[in-house]
Structure formats: structure tokens, C-alpha cells
């Protein structure tokens, strides 16, 4: 497998020139279009506590803060460069306490049970080590009746195969696979939205 040094930063941006270029790209271009479309599928209402898993460059944290002026939005990433960029992008909200950004691992989220009304995961699930454990942790920290969204821009099998050959640690997941994983974790009312290469999968934590 020929790993692409720049693209490898999609998995975990490093604190160097290539890593910062990747974070720039995350905050612009196709990522913004994916985000816009995803929030049309995943409509927010009056949620008060939200979490963005794999917050990258911090733009989706910023978007949720704009959509919900009374909310507190948390972001986590296992890349220290991503955490730093997210802190910079959301500087004023961090200062006011409305944005809380932490370096953390999806396999052991540093949050209490049933803490969040909504959780998002943009362009990140295919980099999760032990995806089922990550989904169990997501389910744990989500409130009963809360919603979780997985949003990805790699729904084309041929393109996904090309990406996985270039990025070490990347696993391609397709809509029905993600739906099955969410159902296995315990999510109900799982919805699947597809637009071209984009997919948005939304599940709800049962009140039972």
C-alpha cells in the first residue's frame, strides 16, 4: 500500500505543514457542502448540550453554536493539532464557556452517561479504531431520546477503495453497514439519507 503523506493527515492531522493544510481543507470546500447538506437532514431544534466527535478544524462546532445560540457545544479529537485549530476557530465561544474542546479518544469518552442531547460525527467514523466500541461510548454519553448523526462523503465503493489504499487505518463503510452498526449498538428509528457520494445516517437512543 502506497500511503500518501498529505492524505494521511485526514486520519490524524499532525502539527506540521501538511497537517495544517489538511485542517485548512477541512474548514472549506467539500467539507462545508457536506456539513450544510447534513444539517438539512439532521435538523436541530432546542438541544442544549451537543458533542462533535472528531471535530477536526472546528467548523461544525461553530455551525452548531450559530444554529443554537443557547447551547453548549463540545468537540473532541485525538489529534492535538485539530484540537488547537478548533480552539482557535471557536476562540470567543471557548472564552465564554459555550464551546469546550478536548483531546480525547472515541473508545473512552471523558463524559458522564446520558450527557448530550445530540452527537455528530463528520468524516470520522472510518478512522475509528474498534468502531463498535466507539459507537457504544457514543450511545453511553447520549441522553435517552437523543440523536446521533454519522456524516460521510465516501459512498462510492470505487472511490472509497482508492482512499483506503492511500490512507493507513481507514476503513470504508457504506450506508447499510453504518445503519446495521447503529442498530446493533441499540439505536432505533435509524434513517438513511443519500445524495451522490454523501451519506447521512441518523439514529435515536431508545427511551427504554
N, C-alpha and C positions, 0 to 999 in steps of 0.2 A: 504494500500500500504506500503510495506516494503522498505524504502529508504536506499540505500547503501551509507554510508558516503563517501567512496572514489569516487564512480562513480558520486555522486552529484557534485563533483568538475568539471565534464565535462561541466556542465551547467555554473558555475561561479567559477573558481579556487580561493580558499581562500589563504591568506598569512600564510600558516601553512604547516606541513609536508605532509599531504595528497594532498594539493593544488599544492605544488611544485613537488610532484611525478607525478601528472596528467600532469603538464606542461612538465616534462621530457618526458612523454609518447607521448605528442602531437608533440614533436620535433624528434620523432624517430618512428620506426616500421611501422605499417599500415598507419599512417598519411602521412609518406613520400611516400609510394607507391601510395596512393590516390592522393597526390599532383603531383607526376610525371605523372601519367595517365591523370589527369585533364588538365595539361598544354600541353599534346599532343592533347587534344580535343580543348582547348582554346589557340590557338597559338597567341603569342604576336608578334608584328611587330615593329612599331616605336612610340608606345604610350609614352607620356611624363609625364602625371600625372595619377597615379593609386592609388586605395584605396583597402585595405583588411579589410573587416568588420569582427569583431570577430577574431582579429589577434593572440589570444592565445599565444603560445610560440615564435612567431615571425619568424618562418622558412619560411613561404610563402612570407612575406615581403622581407626576404633575397633572396629568389629564384627570385623574380621579379626584384630586384636590380641587380642580376647577369645576368639575361636574357636581361635587358635593361640598359646598363651602363650609358646612358644619361638621364635616367628618375628619377623622384622624386616619391617615394612610401610612402603613408600614411597608417597607421594602426590605427584602433580604437578597443577598447574593454571596456566593462563595469566592468571588473574585474581589480582592481588595481594591483593584483599580476601578471596578464597577461601582463599588460602594462609595469610593471617593468622588466619582463623577456624579452619582445620584445625589450625594450631599451637596455638591456644587450647584447642580441644576435646580435643586429644591431648597436653596440656602435660606430664603426668607421663611419658608414654611417649617424648616428644621428649627430655625431660631425661635419661632412662635410655638413650637411643640406640636404642630399639626402633621408634620412628616417625621417619621422615625425610621432611619435606615441602619441596618445592621449587617455585619458579615456573619453568615450562618450557613449551615448545611441542611438541605432539604430532609435528610434522613434523621435529623434531631432538631426540630424547630424549637427555638428558645421562647416558647409562648405557652400560656396556660390552655387547658382544654376549653373548647367552646368560647373562644375569644373574639372571633371575627364574623361579621355579617356576610362578607363576600371575600373571595380569594381569586386572584387571577394568576395565570402562568402563560406569558407570551414567549414564543420561540425558545422554550427552555426544556420541555419535557423530554426531548430526545437526547439531552445531555445528562439526565438524572441517572446516577449510579444506583441500581436497585430501585427501579421505578415503582414497584409495588409498595416498598417501604415508604417512599416519598409520598405516595398517594394516601397511605394510612396516616402519616403525620399530618397531611393536609386535612383529612377528614377529622382527625382529633381536634385540631385547633379551630375548626369551623363550628359555628353555632348550629343548633338544631333548626332546620328550616333555611339555613344559609346556603348560598350558591357558590359553585366553583366553576371557573371557566378555563379551558385549555385552548390556546390560540396558536396556530402554526401556519407557516407558509411553505409547506413541503408535502403537498397532497399528491403530487405526480410521482409514481413509482420510479420512472427512469431518472428524473432529476434527483430524487431522494437517494438513489443508488450512487449517483455521481458525487453527491455531498458526502455520503458516508465513507466513500473511498478516500476523500481528501481530508476529512476531519476525524482524527482519532478520538474514540469514545462516544461517537454519535450513533444513535440507533433510530432508524426511521419508523414512525408509527403512522398508521392510516386511520381514517375516521372510525371504522368499525372496531379496530383494535383498541383505540382510545375509549370508545364507548364501553366495550367489554371490560376494560380495566377499571373504569369508574363504577360500573355495575358490580363487579366483583368486590370492590372496596366497600360498597354499601350505598353508593349514591342512587337516587331514584329520579324518575322523570328526566332521564338523560336526553337532551336534544342535540341534534347534529345539524350544523349549518355548513354549507359548502358554496364557495364562489371561486371558480377557476382552480388555482393551486391552493387557495386558502381553505382552512377548516377551523371551525369554532365549535367546541364541544362543551355543553353546559350541564352540570349535574347539581342536584339538590340533596342536602343532608336530611335524612328522614327525621321527623319529629318523634318517632317511636324510640 
